[in-house]
Amino acid sequence: MPVKKLKAAYISALCGELYDTVSSGISISDGIYMLMSDGKDDPILKKLFDETSKGRTFAAAVKHTESFPDYMVEMIKIGEQTGRLDSVLRELSAYYARQNEISQNIKNAITFPIILLVILIIIVVVLLTQVLPIFNDVFRQLGVSMSGAAVTLMNIGNAIRTYAVWIISCIAVIALVGYVMYKLPGTHDMIVNIFRGRKLKRKMSSSVFASAMAMTISSGMDIDESLEMSKKLCDKDVEKKIDACQNVMKSGVSFDKAVQKSDILDPISSRRLTISFRTGRTDEAMKKIADDYAEQVNTAIDEKISRVEPALVVIMSVLVGFVLFSVMLPMLSVITAV
């Protein structure tokens, strides 16, 4: 049975804590032991400490847990080989912090409309099963009847009350199946892809590319090595663009121009990269570009929420208004007659 991969938030926090210890001159094994001594009863830390205590490299220990992404293992291996493990840990912490922020925003953007929809359904069900029968009794005492629409809605409410147990059971089963499917990587990714759309997907892909390049270049890798490592994080569309970028570079075109021709980044980010590349500050430019893309992704997610929320509120208002209006018309006729 495959081991479940750790979440980005955990990886970011762990890399950040280990960076603090390693950058202070403490060995990685002692740093892990210090984290364990802080009262953290963490099985992952215990596995890492056991492996490093045996003389294994940190990269080998991370790989042995089978809980970390392969990309992280490769980056740590490079950091150990180049003597820049502290820089690698810092960049890994920043990278996974960005990914966690984006993932959380998408999760919240999907969850909030679902909560509103559930509230809408509950309100409508209460109106149909509890409120309409009360109005029906009042009208019967007054010697009048509700409108045809109100009677139809009340009959629906009576059917819901009669088969409530079966309806609740079906909803519970559907919710359980939906939750299990959502937890499956393939289904989860499909739902996320549907939500984010083509425009948001492009921004997220560009953010991942910029983050990966910033991390690898800062870790001491050259452009070619950084591009190869970045492929392991990017999706297939960006991977094809990276291949195109590498092919253009083989013909003698500079990295910044090759990125622009392969359409990996938007025009503004490409121009910023060109300026920084000429001044030898490519890693800093990539960090800034990654931060800008992450901010754009979060803004785009907020815009999606801002469109969905009012739509659900309008639907809720219309449904509640229709139900109340269907019973108020007969009431108005009674008041007028009096």
DASUL-V422737 format. One record per residue. N is the residue number from 1. RES is the residue in one letter. PHI is phi in degrees with one decimal (* if undefined). Layout:
BEGIN
[[N;RES;PHI] [N;RES;PHI]]
END
This chain:
BEGIN
[[1;M;*] [2;P;-65.7] [3;V;-77.7] [4;K;-70.0] [5;K;-72.2] [6;L;-73.0] [7;K;-78.2] [8;A;-61.9] [9;A;-61.9] [10;Y;-65.3] [11;I;-62.5] [12;S;-60.9] [13;A;-64.9] [14;L;-64.2] [15;C;-63.0] [16;G;-64.6] [17;E;-66.7] [18;L;-68.7] [19;Y;-61.5] [20;D;-59.7] [21;T;-77.2] [22;V;-65.6] [23;S;-66.9] [24;S;-88.3] [25;G;93.0] [26;I;-86.7] [27;S;-65.9] [28;I;-62.8] [29;S;-65.8] [30;D;-66.9] [31;G;-63.7] [32;I;-63.5] [33;Y;-63.1] [34;M;-63.8] [35;L;-64.7] [36;M;-67.3] [37;S;-72.0] [38;D;-77.7] [39;G;91.6] [40;K;-86.9] [41;D;-84.9] [42;D;-114.5] [43;P;-62.7] [44;I;-66.3] [45;L;-61.7] [46;K;-63.3] [47;K;-62.9] [48;L;-63.7] [49;F;-66.9] [50;D;-59.9] [51;E;-70.0] [52;T;-69.7] [53;S;-67.1] [54;K;-80.7] [55;G;98.1] [56;R;-73.0] [57;T;-69.1] [58;F;-64.1] [59;A;-61.4] [60;A;-66.0] [61;A;-65.6] [62;V;-62.5] [63;K;-65.3] [64;H;-63.7] [65;T;-68.0] [66;E;60.7] [67;S;-109.7] [68;F;-104.3] [69;P;-61.7] [70;D;-60.4] [71;Y;-60.5] [72;M;-62.9] [73;V;-60.5] [74;E;-65.1] [75;M;-65.7] [76;I;-64.9] [77;K;-61.5] [78;I;-65.6] [79;G;-62.4] [80;E;-70.6] [81;Q;-70.0] [82;T;-94.3] [83;G;73.8] [84;R;-122.0] [85;L;-62.2] [86;D;-62.2] [87;S;-65.1] [88;V;-63.4] [89;L;-62.5] [90;R;-64.4] [91;E;-69.7] [92;L;-63.1] [93;S;-61.7] [94;A;-66.0] [95;Y;-62.6] [96;Y;-72.1] [97;A;-66.3] [98;R;-63.5] [99;Q;-64.8] [100;N;-66.9] [101;E;-62.5] [102;I;-65.4] [103;S;-62.6] [104;Q;-65.8] [105;N;-65.2] [106;I;-65.9] [107;K;-61.0] [108;N;-65.1] [109;A;-66.2] [110;I;-81.5] [111;T;-70.4] [112;F;-60.5] [113;P;-61.0] [114;I;-63.6] [115;I;-62.8] [116;L;-61.6] [117;L;-65.0] [118;V;-63.1] [119;I;-60.7] [120;L;-59.9] [121;I;-63.3] [122;I;-62.4] [123;I;-61.9] [124;V;-64.6] [125;V;-62.6] [126;V;-62.1] [127;L;-62.2] [128;L;-73.4] [129;T;-94.6] [130;Q;-115.9] [131;V;-77.2] [132;L;-60.5] [133;P;-59.1] [134;I;-65.3] [135;F;-63.3] [136;N;-61.7] [137;D;-64.0] [138;V;-64.1] [139;F;-64.9] [140;R;-63.2] [141;Q;-67.3] [142;L;-84.3] [143;G;82.2] [144;V;-125.3] [145;S;-122.3] [146;M;-72.9] [147;S;-67.5] [148;G;-60.2] [149;A;-64.0] [150;A;-66.7] [151;V;-64.7] [152;T;-61.6] [153;L;-64.3] [154;M;-67.3] [155;N;-64.3] [156;I;-63.1] [157;G;-63.1] [158;N;-63.7] [159;A;-65.1] [160;I;-63.6] [161;R;-67.6] [162;T;-66.8] [163;Y;-106.0] [164;A;-58.4] [165;V;-61.5] [166;W;-66.5] [167;I;-64.3] [168;I;-62.9] [169;S;-63.8] [170;C;-63.8] [171;I;-63.2] [172;A;-63.0] [173;V;-64.6] [174;I;-62.4] [175;A;-63.7] [176;L;-64.5] [177;V;-62.4] [178;G;-62.9] [179;Y;-65.6] [180;V;-63.2] [181;M;-65.3] [182;Y;-63.9] [183;K;-74.0] [184;L;-70.1] [185;P;-53.4] [186;G;-63.4] [187;T;-67.1] [188;H;-59.0] [189;D;-64.0] [190;M;-64.9] [191;I;-63.7] [192;V;-62.4] [193;N;-64.5] [194;I;-64.2] [195;F;-67.3] [196;R;-76.0] [197;G;71.9] [198;R;-69.3] [199;K;-65.7] [200;L;-67.8] [201;K;-61.7] [202;R;-63.6] [203;K;-63.9] [204;M;-65.1] [205;S;-65.0] [206;S;-66.1] [207;S;-63.5] [208;V;-63.0] [209;F;-61.7] [210;A;-63.2] [211;S;-63.2] [212;A;-64.3] [213;M;-66.2] [214;A;-61.1] [215;M;-66.9] [216;T;-71.4] [217;I;-66.1] [218;S;-64.4] [219;S;-85.1] [220;G;99.8] [221;M;-85.2] [222;D;-81.9] [223;I;-62.3] [224;D;-62.5] [225;E;-64.5] [226;S;-63.6] [227;L;-63.7] [228;E;-64.6] [229;M;-67.9] [230;S;-64.2] [231;K;-58.4] [232;K;-71.4] [233;L;-103.4] [234;C;-83.9] [235;D;-76.4] [236;K;-64.4] [237;D;-62.7] [238;V;-70.0] [239;E;-60.6] [240;K;-65.3] [241;K;-68.1] [242;I;-65.5] [243;D;-59.0] [244;A;-63.7] [245;C;-61.7] [246;Q;-65.3] [247;N;-65.6] [248;V;-65.8] [249;M;-65.0] [250;K;-64.5] [251;S;-86.3] [252;G;102.6] [253;V;-80.3] [254;S;-67.9] [255;F;-57.9] [256;D;-63.4] [257;K;-70.7] [258;A;-65.7] [259;V;-62.4] [260;Q;-65.0] [261;K;-69.6] [262;S;-83.0] [263;D;62.1] [264;I;-78.0] [265;L;-112.7] [266;D;-74.1] [267;P;-56.4] [268;I;-63.8] [269;S;-65.4] [270;S;-64.6] [271;R;-65.2] [272;R;-62.4] [273;L;-64.5] [274;T;-60.4] [275;I;-63.7] [276;S;-69.5] [277;F;-62.8] [278;R;-69.9] [279;T;-96.7] [280;G;75.5] [281;R;-120.9] [282;T;-62.7] [283;D;-63.1] [284;E;-65.3] [285;A;-63.7] [286;M;-63.6] [287;K;-61.1] [288;K;-64.7] [289;I;-63.1] [290;A;-62.0] [291;D;-63.7] [292;D;-65.1] [293;Y;-65.1] [294;A;-60.9] [295;E;-66.6] [296;Q;-64.5] [297;V;-63.0] [298;N;-63.1] [299;T;-65.0] [300;A;-64.2] [301;I;-64.9] [302;D;-61.2] [303;E;-65.5] [304;K;-62.4] [305;I;-62.6] [306;S;-64.7] [307;R;-87.0] [308;V;-72.8] [309;E;-59.6] [310;P;-61.8] [311;A;-62.1] [312;L;-67.5] [313;V;-64.3] [314;V;-63.6] [315;I;-60.5] [316;M;-60.5] [317;S;-64.3] [318;V;-65.2] [319;L;-64.4] [320;V;-64.1] [321;G;-63.4] [322;F;-63.8] [323;V;-63.1] [324;L;-67.7] [325;F;-65.5] [326;S;-66.9] [327;V;-100.1] [328;M;-78.9] [329;L;-60.0] [330;P;-61.3] [331;M;-63.3] [332;L;-64.4] [333;S;-65.0] [334;V;-66.1] [335;I;-63.3] [336;T;-64.9] [337;A;-64.6] [338;V;-71.0]]
END
